[in-house]
């Protein structure tokens, strides 16, 4: 099996990263912003795994990406819990309509 | 070639996450993105990472996101669409990031870096899967991060459960 050129993997992860940034900037529903953050995580992971292929002792990048996946899972759980609380409190998950009431 | 199929699938479905206004469609096209990234991991000799991606992302995070969509997408019994704001500035910033990154990647000429050369052929050697060496590394070199990760997961679990519960007298 021939090797996939490293540039192509890096370019794919650059595209995924910028799509994630676009989702974070241009979407106003909190869950979609979280999806953009997940896309950014995946782009970073793809780079780690791609470089891990060239690691002589192998697997340092893969170990790192495993921990990234783990932290991303913890982050998603806490963030969605916060989104649900915010939704119950403000009756909306739209980030532009969430304003703290005046004291 | 399989990699380009997965790459095109990942890019198209990731773009659909941004383009669609229906939240549920966005969630399901994120599913396709995550699946094709898992396929790319397999092609990059990272079988354990691919399976972890399937189990944690597709089986866990995506189900959480779908729950989040279903529990938070109704306002006064109207289903909410995720409208786009800042379209011009968002596209501009994302496009600038993409152009900058692509320029850097193409300029860096990574394939000719000296430290990438030695293990160019036969990456896995005589072992057929990375599971065994990942297990050994987790118990030797990476044992402190491994234990810290278990602590972090416990904290995240308790914190998420505490934050999400209804408080009667709060």
HADDOCK unambig.tbl for C-alpha pairs under 7 A between the chains (distance, minus, plus):
assign (segid A and resid 6 and name CA) (segid B and resid 111 and name CA) 6.39 0.50 0.50
assign (segid A and resid 7 and name CA) (segid B and resid 105 and name CA) 6.69 0.50 0.50
assign (segid A and resid 7 and name CA) (segid B and resid 110 and name CA) 6.87 0.50 0.50
assign (segid A and resid 11 and name CA) (segid B and resid 102 and name CA) 6.21 0.50 0.50
assign (segid A and resid 12 and name CA) (segid B and resid 7 and name CA) 6.66 0.50 0.50
assign (segid A and resid 14 and name CA) (segid B and resid 98 and name CA) 6.10 0.50 0.50
assign (segid A and resid 14 and name CA) (segid B and resid 101 and name CA) 6.26 0.50 0.50
assign (segid A and resid 14 and name CA) (segid B and resid 102 and name CA) 6.92 0.50 0.50
assign (segid A and resid 15 and name CA) (segid B and resid 98 and name CA) 6.26 0.50 0.50
assign (segid A and resid 16 and name CA) (segid B and resid 11 and name CA) 6.53 0.50 0.50
assign (segid A and resid 18 and name CA) (segid B and resid 94 and name CA) 4.91 0.50 0.50
assign (segid A and resid 18 and name CA) (segid B and resid 95 and name CA) 7.00 0.50 0.50
assign (segid A and resid 18 and name CA) (segid B and resid 97 and name CA) 6.32 0.50 0.50
assign (segid A and resid 18 and name CA) (segid B and resid 98 and name CA) 5.71 0.50 0.50
assign (segid A and resid 19 and name CA) (segid B and resid 14 and name CA) 6.82 0.50 0.50
assign (segid A and resid 19 and name CA) (segid B and resid 15 and name CA) 6.49 0.50 0.50
assign (segid A and resid 19 and name CA) (segid B and resid 94 and name CA) 6.86 0.50 0.50
assign (segid A and resid 21 and name CA) (segid B and resid 94 and name CA) 6.00 0.50 0.50
assign (segid A and resid 22 and name CA) (segid B and resid 90 and name CA) 5.42 0.50 0.50
assign (segid A and resid 22 and name CA) (segid B and resid 91 and name CA) 6.27 0.50 0.50
assign (segid A and resid 22 and name CA) (segid B and resid 94 and name CA) 5.46 0.50 0.50
assign (segid A and resid 23 and name CA) (segid B and resid 18 and name CA) 5.44 0.50 0.50
assign (segid A and resid 25 and name CA) (segid B and resid 90 and name CA) 5.48 0.50 0.50
assign (segid A and resid 26 and name CA) (segid B and resid 84 and name CA) 5.23 0.50 0.50
assign (segid A and resid 26 and name CA) (segid B and resid 85 and name CA) 4.96 0.50 0.50
assign (segid A and resid 26 and name CA) (segid B and resid 86 and name CA) 5.28 0.50 0.50
assign (segid A and resid 26 and name CA) (segid B and resid 87 and name CA) 5.78 0.50 0.50
assign (segid A and resid 26 and name CA) (segid B and resid 90 and name CA) 5.64 0.50 0.50
assign (segid A and resid 27 and name CA) (segid B and resid 82 and name CA) 6.55 0.50 0.50
assign (segid A and resid 27 and name CA) (segid B and resid 83 and name CA) 6.52 0.50 0.50
assign (segid A and resid 27 and name CA) (segid B and resid 84 and name CA) 4.97 0.50 0.50
assign (segid A and resid 27 and name CA) (segid B and resid 85 and name CA) 6.24 0.50 0.50
assign (segid A and resid 28 and name CA) (segid B and resid 82 and name CA) 6.43 0.50 0.50
assign (segid A and resid 28 and name CA) (segid B and resid 83 and name CA) 6.75 0.50 0.50
assign (segid A and resid 28 and name CA) (segid B and resid 84 and name CA) 6.66 0.50 0.50
assign (segid A and resid 28 and name CA) (segid B and resid 85 and name CA) 6.98 0.50 0.50
assign (segid A and resid 29 and name CA) (segid B and resid 82 and name CA) 5.53 0.50 0.50
assign (segid A and resid 31 and name CA) (segid B and resid 65 and name CA) 6.88 0.50 0.50
assign (segid A and resid 31 and name CA) (segid B and resid 68 and name CA) 6.82 0.50 0.50
assign (segid A and resid 31 and name CA) (segid B and resid 69 and name CA) 6.61 0.50 0.50
assign (segid A and resid 50 and name CA) (segid B and resid 44 and name CA) 6.51 0.50 0.50
assign (segid A and resid 53 and name CA) (segid B and resid 44 and name CA) 6.58 0.50 0.50
assign (segid A and resid 53 and name CA) (segid B and resid 45 and name CA) 6.99 0.50 0.50
assign (segid A and resid 53 and name CA) (segid B and resid 123 and name CA) 6.82 0.50 0.50
assign (segid A and resid 54 and name CA) (segid B and resid 116 and name CA) 5.57 0.50 0.50
assign (segid A and resid 54 and name CA) (segid B and resid 119 and name CA) 5.64 0.50 0.50
assign (segid A and resid 54 and name CA) (segid B and resid 120 and name CA) 6.48 0.50 0.50
assign (segid A and resid 55 and name CA) (segid B and resid 119 and name CA) 6.98 0.50 0.50
assign (segid A and resid 56 and name CA) (segid B and resid 119 and name CA) 5.70 0.50 0.50
assign (segid A and resid 62 and name CA) (segid B and resid 49 and name CA) 6.75 0.50 0.50
assign (segid A and resid 66 and name CA) (segid B and resid 49 and name CA) 6.40 0.50 0.50
assign (segid A and resid 73 and name CA) (segid B and resid 56 and name CA) 6.90 0.50 0.50
assign (segid A and resid 73 and name CA) (segid B and resid 61 and name CA) 6.07 0.50 0.50
assign (segid A and resid 74 and name CA) (segid B and resid 153 and name CA) 6.07 0.50 0.50
assign (segid A and resid 74 and name CA) (segid B and resid 156 and name CA) 5.56 0.50 0.50
assign (segid A and resid 76 and name CA) (segid B and resid 61 and name CA) 6.43 0.50 0.50
assign (segid A and resid 77 and name CA) (segid B and resid 160 and name CA) 6.18 0.50 0.50
assign (segid A and resid 78 and name CA) (segid B and resid 156 and name CA) 6.24 0.50 0.50
assign (segid A and resid 78 and name CA) (segid B and resid 159 and name CA) 6.79 0.50 0.50
assign (segid A and resid 78 and name CA) (segid B and resid 160 and name CA) 4.75 0.50 0.50
assign (segid A and resid 80 and name CA) (segid B and resid 68 and name CA) 6.23 0.50 0.50
assign (segid A and resid 81 and name CA) (segid B and resid 160 and name CA) 5.43 0.50 0.50
assign (segid A and resid 81 and name CA) (segid B and resid 163 and name CA) 6.02 0.50 0.50
assign (segid A and resid 81 and name CA) (segid B and resid 164 and name CA) 4.90 0.50 0.50
assign (segid A and resid 82 and name CA) (segid B and resid 163 and name CA) 6.48 0.50 0.50
assign (segid A and resid 82 and name CA) (segid B and resid 164 and name CA) 6.85 0.50 0.50
assign (segid A and resid 84 and name CA) (segid B and resid 68 and name CA) 6.95 0.50 0.50
assign (segid A and resid 84 and name CA) (segid B and resid 72 and name CA) 6.59 0.50 0.50
assign (segid A and resid 84 and name CA) (segid B and resid 164 and name CA) 6.61 0.50 0.50
assign (segid A and resid 85 and name CA) (segid B and resid 164 and name CA) 6.00 0.50 0.50
assign (segid A and resid 87 and name CA) (segid B and resid 72 and name CA) 6.11 0.50 0.50
assign (segid A and resid 91 and name CA) (segid B and resid 75 and name CA) 6.65 0.50 0.50
assign (segid A and resid 92 and name CA) (segid B and resid 75 and name CA) 6.42 0.50 0.50
assign (segid A and resid 93 and name CA) (segid B and resid 72 and name CA) 6.41 0.50 0.50
